[in-house]
Amino acid sequence: MVAAPFHLAFPVTDLEKARRFYVGVLGCRVGREAERWIDFDFFGHQLSAHLAQTGMGVGAKTPVDGRDVPVPHFGLILGWEEWHRLADRLKKAGTTFLIEPYVRFKGEPGEQATMFFSDPSGNNIEIKAFCDTRSIFER
């Protein structure tokens, strides 16, 4: 499966904290930027952090696998090894996880690793990896 890069514009309360998190912790590269926004290369996708005047998200949660999954959230699917490297990097950076890295559906179709955390502005992020990427959309 080859996917087109996505673009997501999202609010942040502090551009420099966003830069430190997305570049320093997640390893993203900075693209274009202006006084009130920064584009990040989010694993080949374009994230545009826009300085917001008001507070962030809604704080809703929904139960999945006995865990409270934050809604809304955005994220991406990495390769299995890349996911594990990022999980280790986030742990070493002292990231507070909303849902600690774990593997769902072990030994079943759709086996996947997942983790949830927030950026410094409270935007919720999920990073996944599938044992077999052909099972991403399987039921």
N, C-alpha and C positions, 0 to 999 in steps of 0.2 A: 504494500500500500504506500503510495506517495501522496502526501498531503501538501496543499498550498500553505504557505506561512499565514498565520492569522495576525490580526492587529487588534489590540485592546487598549483603549484609553481608560485610565482609572485615576481616582483622586488620591492625593497624598497631602499630608499636613506639613511636611518639611522635605524640600527637595534634596538637601544634603544628607539627611538621614536615609532617604530613599536611595541615593547614589551609593552610600556606604554599604547598605544592605544588598542591593541588587548586583553591585560590582564586587564588593569585598567579600560578601558571604556566599552569594549564589554564583559568582564568577561571570556575570554578564558583562558585555562590552557596551560602552556608551556610543550611541549614534548621534543624531542631531540633537541640539538642545537650544533653549532660549531662556529668557528670564523666568518663565513660569512653567516650563515643561522640560522633560528629558526623555529621549527615546532610548530604550535598552534592547539589545539583542538577547532575547530570552530563548536561548537554545534554537536560534534560527527564526524566531517569531518576534514581531515588533510590539513591545509594550511601551506605551506613552504615559509616563507619570505626570499628571497635571496638578499644580498647586491648587488646593481647594481652600475655600474660606470657612467651610463648616465641617462638622464631625463626619466620621466615616459610617459605614454600613449599619445594618439592622440588627445584627446579633442573633438571628434566628438559628435554630439547630433542628436537625432531623435525625432520628435514630437509624443507624445502619450497623449491623453486626454487633449490637450492644454498645456502640459508641455514639456520642453526639457529634454528628457531622455539621460543621458550620455552613450556613447558607446566607448569603451567596458566597461562592468561592470560584476561583479560576485556577488553571493549572495546565499541566501537559503530561505526555507519556514519554518517558525516556526508555532507552535500552536497559536490560536487566543489570548489567555491570555498571553502567553509568548511574543508574538509580542508587545502587549501593555505595558508589563513590560519593555521590551527593549527600546521601544520608550520613555517611561518616564525616563529611566536611561540615554539615550542619551541626552535628553533635559536638565536634571539636570547636566550633564557633560559639558553643553555649546556647544554641537556639532552644527556645521554649516551644515544644511541640503541643499543638492542640490535640493531635492524635499521633502517638509515637509511631515510628516506622514499623510496619508489620506486613506479613503476607496473608492474603485472603484466599480462600478456596484452594488450599494446599492439596496438590495431587488431583485436582478436578479441572475440567475445562474452565478457562477463564482465570486460572491462577494468576494472581497479581500482587505486587508489592505496592503499598500506599503509605503516605504520610501527609499530615496537615500541619501547617504553621502559619503565622501571620507576619506581614512586613511591619516596619515601625509605625505605619499609619493605620494598622488594623485590617488591611486587606487580607483575606484568607486565601491560602494557596494550597492546592493539593498536587503532589507529584506522584505519578504512578509508573509502574513498569509491568509488562506482561511477560510471563514465561514464554508464551508463544503469541506473537503479535497478530497472528491470524485469528485469535480468539477475542479480539477487542470488542467486536460487536455481536458475538455469539450470545444466545439466550441460554 
